[in-house]
């Protein structure tokens, strides 16, 4: 049996869609479907019905930089509870394997090309300190349960994801989703300019959510490893250039204004993905320009 937690969230929806296309049966669950992973008894009771299952864990409490600055205690509390209860319940139920996605914000702030063996080589950026720490804690949980209870976990380190059905909300969006919202609104209102947070110079690698889902599903058949496993191609784009691509995709004719009073976050984030390519026999392949256009069109049809 396959279980998808957080199945109604951004990544979870696309994981379920991919399983459907492959005709793979699964059980889905999420907070909106009635299972609150922050409640231990309910979590244990749920997983007790699924001995030897494989869990695709898409559940987390997350947002962008602004969200992290505004709600650090909420991020810490909710994610710690989810992590603790999930691993405890999976162990009690005799779950076979957990596929656990981890944000690449766990890497040191000074790092530029993220390599798994350097993940502990310095502090994380202040803008992602709390969320990065709790995602590292999920790896610690996997290590502890592997050592004491032989529970297998594959920890996939992924870049910020984008694509249809993203969190298009002011507080929760990452830069790409937030920019789509801003440009579509500005075009609709015939605004003279769009304000972009920070200097526009930070570089980010982006992962399409369907590539993230593909990595999750492929990991079900991969050899278990306690090591971090990067999913990425080592190529990034500056926030300024990203904004220009989205501006063109939306068809906005106004100006860009950079609000340098707002935080940039970490300066550079790209991922060295050779370990993931070897483990999954695959690498992300979706092209950023084309997928931005598709994401903009989805947003205009369903949200904007």
Secondary structure as GFF3:
##gff-version 3
##sequence-region A 1 304
A	DSSP	beta_strand	2	5	.	.	.	ID=ss1
A	DSSP	alpha_helix	10	21	.	.	.	ID=ss2
A	DSSP	beta_strand	27	28	.	.	.	ID=ss3
A	DSSP	alpha_helix	40	47	.	.	.	ID=ss4
A	DSSP	beta_strand	54	57	.	.	.	ID=ss5
A	DSSP	alpha_helix	65	70	.	.	.	ID=ss6
A	DSSP	alpha_helix	72	93	.	.	.	ID=ss7
A	DSSP	beta_strand	97	103	.	.	.	ID=ss8
A	DSSP	three_ten_helix	104	106	.	.	.	ID=ss9
A	DSSP	beta_strand	113	114	.	.	.	ID=ss10
A	DSSP	three_ten_helix	116	118	.	.	.	ID=ss11
A	DSSP	three_ten_helix	126	128	.	.	.	ID=ss12
A	DSSP	alpha_helix	129	149	.	.	.	ID=ss13
A	DSSP	beta_strand	152	158	.	.	.	ID=ss14
A	DSSP	beta_strand	160	162	.	.	.	ID=ss15
A	DSSP	alpha_helix	175	188	.	.	.	ID=ss16
A	DSSP	beta_strand	193	197	.	.	.	ID=ss17
A	DSSP	beta_strand	203	204	.	.	.	ID=ss18
A	DSSP	beta_strand	206	208	.	.	.	ID=ss19
A	DSSP	alpha_helix	209	219	.	.	.	ID=ss20
A	DSSP	beta_strand	228	231	.	.	.	ID=ss21
A	DSSP	beta_strand	237	238	.	.	.	ID=ss22
A	DSSP	alpha_helix	239	250	.	.	.	ID=ss23
A	DSSP	beta_strand	255	259	.	.	.	ID=ss24
A	DSSP	beta_strand	268	271	.	.	.	ID=ss25
A	DSSP	alpha_helix	274	280	.	.	.	ID=ss26
A	DSSP	alpha_helix	288	302	.	.	.	ID=ss27
###
